[in-house]
Amino acid sequence: MSAGGARGARPAAAAVGGLAVLEHLFAAVPRDRAFGDGRFAGQTLEAMITRRAGRLSRLEVADLSELSLLLPEDIAADRSGSPA
């Protein structure tokens, strides 16, 4: 992608897509006695950061803002109340 408008739109679009994925993930988690919403949220964020690090290690990053951007693909699809 070239520098400028199209690249600047990516963080906003990724944020919207990521929020939708997170809303679906959190809505689908069983709320049994072992569930802790703060613990689950923290583990989800930690897993996302780990996945982002792996994703970025395989890319040549031209824009430093990419280093702090969490994308929908950083959210593990198989989370079910336990760390991914």
C-alpha positions in Angstrom: 0.0 0.0 0.0 1.2 3.5 -0.7 1.7 6.1 2.0 -1.2 8.3 2.6 -5.0 8.0 2.8 -5.5 4.3 2.2 -2.8 3.4 4.8 -4.3 5.8 7.3 -7.7 4.2 7.0 -6.3 0.7 8.0 -6.1 1.3 11.8 -9.7 2.4 12.0 -11.0 -0.5 9.9 -8.9 -3.0 11.8 -10.2 -1.6 15.1 -13.8 -2.0 14.0 -13.2 -5.5 12.8 -11.2 -6.4 15.9 -14.0 -5.1 18.2 -16.6 -7.2 16.3 -14.4 -10.3 16.8 -13.8 -9.5 20.5 -17.6 -8.9 21.1 -18.4 -12.3 19.5 -15.6 -14.0 21.5 -16.7 -12.6 24.8 -20.4 -13.3 24.1 -19.6 -16.9 23.3 -17.6 -17.7 26.4 -19.4 -19.9 28.9 -20.0 -18.1 32.2 -19.6 -21.0 34.7 -18.2 -21.0 38.2 -14.6 -21.1 36.9 -15.1 -18.0 34.7 -13.4 -14.8 35.6 -14.1 -11.9 33.2 -11.0 -9.9 34.2 -8.7 -12.9 34.0 -10.2 -13.9 30.6 -9.8 -10.4 29.3 -6.2 -10.2 30.5 -5.4 -13.6 29.0 -7.0 -12.7 25.7 -5.0 -9.5 25.5 -1.8 -11.3 26.4 -2.5 -13.9 23.7 -3.2 -11.2 21.1 0.1 -9.4 21.9 2.0 -12.7 21.5 0.2 -13.4 18.2 1.0 -9.9 17.0 4.7 -10.4 17.8 4.7 -13.5 15.7 2.9 -11.8 12.9 5.3 -8.8 12.9 8.4 -11.0 13.1 7.5 -12.4 9.6 6.9 -8.9 8.1 9.0 -6.0 7.0 7.4 -3.2 8.9 7.5 0.2 7.0 5.2 2.1 9.3 6.1 2.2 13.1 2.4 2.5 14.0 2.1 -1.1 12.8 4.0 -2.2 15.9 1.2 -1.1 18.2 -1.7 -2.2 16.1 -3.7 -5.3 17.1 -5.6 -6.8 14.2 -8.5 -9.2 14.1 -6.1 -12.0 13.1 -4.2 -11.5 16.4 -7.3 -12.8 18.2 -7.1 -16.6 18.6 -10.2 -18.2 17.1 -10.2 -21.2 19.5 -10.5 -19.3 22.8 -13.1 -20.8 25.1 -12.4 -19.5 28.5 -8.8 -20.6 28.8 -5.5 -19.2 27.5 -4.9 -19.8 23.8 
